[in-house]
Amino acid sequence: MSALTPNFWQEHFDQGRTPWDRGAPSPQLLDWLNSKALTPCRIAVPGCGKGWEMVEFAKRGFDVVGIDYTAGAVKETKALLAQHALKAEVVKADVLVYAPEQSFDAVYEQTCLCALDPDNWIAYSEQLARWVRPSGRLYVLFMQVERPGAREGLKQGPPFHCDINAMHALFNSQHWQWPDALPTVVPHPSGWNELALCLQRK
Ligand SMILES: C[S@@+](CC[C@H](N)C(=O)[O-])C[C@H]1O[C@@H](n2cnc3c(N)ncnc32)[C@H](O)[C@@H]1O
């Protein structure tokens, strides 16, 4: 049983302790959008946080659905959308149980996986495989957080380190096509890096 609950995250929102938050959409998302690697479609943003990426998607005509189980996140995302006079669906739900009525063309995964206890990672990856339609895409940023203690076997987080071998095991070739190229390394405001890549659902 994980100690990570909506209350854990709500305290962060209440106390303004949101070190993961860029205060703007991720530069990697802007690269994907500006290069047309990601074009308007029906897309899910699990763990949407304060909603910066939601606003960017809505602005550009995506049919975007944000899913977050923390009341503060849902409230802030809705407020940010309203501030920009944009409409998008924001669902207050646990990503481990959320079941969309209609599948998605794509998922944008940014720091939701690393916010989950690894005990739930298999369940989460199975959810994403269910949400994305065949030939759909998973745009993902795998958080790299190698802390002292990892080599001694300590499980530390959130954010939990998304080791690339573990990611291959979770998003394996039975369900996902990986690109040949190495991921793009994206600096994160926390001082760590993310590995950005796009997987295709088989
Ligand atoms: C580290 S924050 C990242 C927020 C946003 N993606 C960003 O990059 O700024 C993690 C977010 O995931 C949400 N979250 C964590 N576990 C969740 C779960 N099981 N179901 C839904 N949301 C969850 C938290 O409420 C929080 O808003």
The ligand as an ORCA input file, in Angstrom:
! r2SCAN-3c Opt
* xyz 0 1
  C       4.934     15.824     -9.792
  S       3.331     16.416    -10.133
  C       3.450     16.759    -11.887
  C       2.406     17.708    -12.415
  C       2.563     18.040    -13.905
  N       2.508     16.845    -14.731
  C       3.840     18.782    -14.162
  O       4.765     18.218    -14.764
  O       3.931     19.953    -13.761
  C       2.366     14.937    -10.087
  C       0.888     15.167    -10.305
  O       0.275     13.887    -10.433
  C      -0.869     13.818     -9.620
  N      -1.044     12.404     -9.224
  C      -0.182     11.655     -8.492
  N      -0.675     10.404     -8.367
  C      -1.850     10.368     -9.043
  C      -2.821      9.355     -9.266
  N      -2.687      8.112     -8.774
  N      -3.913      9.677    -10.003
  C      -4.072     10.932    -10.501
  N      -3.186     11.931    -10.299
  C      -2.085     11.653     -9.595
  C      -0.592     14.762     -8.453
  O      -1.798     15.222     -7.880
  C       0.193     15.872     -9.146
  O      -0.653     16.874     -9.620
*
